[in-house]
C-alpha cells in the first residue's frame, strides 16, 4: 500500500541513465530559478513604502531615487554572478567562491547563510502568496498558517517528482504573472500619461520633507533591496542546465535581471503616482490593481497570478538548496545523505528537509511575511558580500586579460552589499539578531561533522597503523526465552558454524521458573551448556549484558571472538509487532555499542 501511494504521488522510478533527460532549458530554468527574484516585486516596493511612511506620505517621492539605487545594485549583482557562472561552471555559487578565495570559514558562513536563506525563501514566498490570497478573500485571513503549510507540502511533492516535471508545471504561472504585471504597468502608465490619475495623489519629486534623514533613506534602500533575493540561485543550479550549461545559465541570469528591473521599477512608479499607502492586510500590488482596473476580472487575474508566483517562488529554494547541500556534503561538512539521488533522480533528502524546516518556520512566525523578510534578506546579503569580495581577490591574484572592469564590478557589488547588510543590522536588529547566533553555531556544526568524517576515514583506512587482532576461535552466546521453534532455528544456525562453544543464557525472574527451565533444557539439549541468570529487578538486559561482558573479557585474553546469536520471530503482518515486547530488538540495540562483540540476528518467519 505504501509503495502504491509513493508511486502515485512521486511517479515511477527513473534509471540513472535517464539523468540527462532531467536537465532543463533556458525557458523552464527562467521560470523555476527566477521565480523567487521576480516574485519579490510583489513585496520589495512595499518594504520601501513601509519605511518612508514613518516620515509621512510626503516622503513617498523618495521611493523613485531609492528604486534607482536598487536597480544599480541589481546591475552590479547580475554582472558579478555572470562572472561567477563562467569562473565556476560546476555550480556552488557564493559557497564555492568564498571557500576558494577567502578560506574555509568564510565559505561555510556563505554556505550556511544560503542554506538558511533557502529555507526562508520557501517560508517567505509561501507566506507572501498566502497574504495575496487573503487580500482578495479576507475571510480566509485566519487560516494563513494552514494554507501556507498546504502549499509547502504540495511543492515538496512536486519537486520530489523531478526537476523536469516540476519545471513543466511551474513555468505557466510564472509567465502568466510576468504577463499580468506587464499589462498592469502598461495600463497604469497609460492612465498616468493621459491624466486619468490625479496629480494630487502624490507629492512632486523634489519636495522638501521634514524629518527625512540619510539614515531613513538607507534603511528604505536596504528594505527595498529585499527584492534582489534569489539572484544568486542560478549560479548554484548550473548542473541543472542543458549543455552548454554555463552559457545557458548566464543567458538565463541576464533575462531574469532584465525582467526584474522592468517589473520592480514599474510597480514603484505606479505606487508613487497612485499615492498608494501600505496596509496590513492589503498588498501594494493589490491596491494598484484595484485602482487601475477596479474589482473586475483583471484585478482577480493579477491577484491570482501574484499569489501563484509568490507561492511558486519557493521553488527557487527547492531547486538551489539540494545542489548547495550536495557541494557541502562533498566537502564533508553536512551529512552524506544529501548526496543521494531519489527515485526521480532529484536529491530527495534535501527536498524533504527543506520542506520540513520551512513548515517549522511558518508555524513559528505564524506565516507573517513582515517578520520573515528582514532575516531572509540579511541572510542572502551576507553571501552576496562574501562572494563579491572573493571574486575581487580572485582577479587581484590571477589578473587575467580584462580583469580591471571585472574587479570594478565586484568591488561595487561588494561595497553596496556590505552597506545593505549593515543597514539591516542597524535598523532591524531586533528582527535579525538571531543570525549572529545561529551562523557561528552552524559553522561549528559544519566543523564537527567534518571532524567526524575525517576521524572515521582515518580509522577505516587500511594504511593506518591500527590492525585487527587475530581470531583463534568463536564463543557463541544464545539468549533464550523458552524452548520453541525460534530457539531451535537459532541453535541449528549456531551449530552449523562449528563454534568452539555455545552457551545458552536464560534470564529468570522467579527461582521456580529457573529450576523448571533447567530441567526442560537438560532433557532437550543436554550437550549445550545452559547458564541461568536470576534477575532481582525483572530486567533481562542487566544480567544478560553483565554476563556477556564477563565472557567477552575472558575471551579477549585468549583472542577468541564472542558472538551473540539473537533469536527473533517475524510476524506475518507488520501491525502484529505491536502485540509483542520486542526483547530481541532491545538486546541488539544495547549490545551494538559493546566493543569486541558480534551480534547476529536469526529470524524465524511466522506463517499465520
Secondary structure, DSSP 8 states (H G I E B T S, - for coil): -HHHHHHHHH-S---GGGGGGG-B-HHHHHHHHHHHHHHTHHHHHHHHHHHHTTT-GGGGGHHHHHHHHHHHHHHHHHHHHHHHHHHSTT--HHHHHHHHHT-HHHHHHHHHHHHHHHHHHHHHHHHHHHHHHHHH-GGGGGGHHHHHHHHHHHHHHHHHT-HHHHHHHHHHHHHHHHHHHHHHHHHHHHHHHTT-S-GGGS--TT---TT--HHHHHHHHHHHGGGGTTTTHHHH-GGGB-SSHHHHHHHHHHHHHHHHHHHHHHHHHHHHHHT----SSS-HHHHHHHHHH-SSHHHHHHHHHHHHHHHHTHHHHHHHHHHHHHHHHHTTSS-GGGG---TTSS-HHHHHHHHHHHHHHHHHTTT-HHHHHHHHHHHHHHHHHHHHHHHHHHHHHH--TTHHHHHHHHHHHHHHHHHHHHHHHHHSHHHHTTHHHHHHHHHHHHHHHHHHHHHHHHHH-TTSS-------EEEEEEEESSSSHHHHHHHHHHHHTT-SEEEEEEEESSHHHHHHHHHHHHHH-TTSEEEEEE-TTS-HHHHHHHHHHHHHHHHHHTTEEEEEEEEEEE-SSGGGGGGS--HHHHHHHHHTTSTTEEEEEEEEE---
